[in-house]
């Protein structure tokens, strides 16, 4: 028999930014991520699920 097993890894990092409000902070971090100024790697590993 053949089985398809899914492996899900979770990477996360808290990023501090100066902003006037939450929405501006969120936009800044999204822009940083899009410009690849924030790149998650193995040091950001938080867990895995195998199902």
FENJO-V121777 format. One record per residue. BURIAL is # if it has 24 or more other ideal C-beta (glycine too) atoms within 12 Angstrom, else .. Layout:
BEGIN
burial->(BURIAL/BURIAL)
END
This chain:
BEGIN
burial->(././././././././././././././././././././././././././././././././././././././././././././././././././.)
END
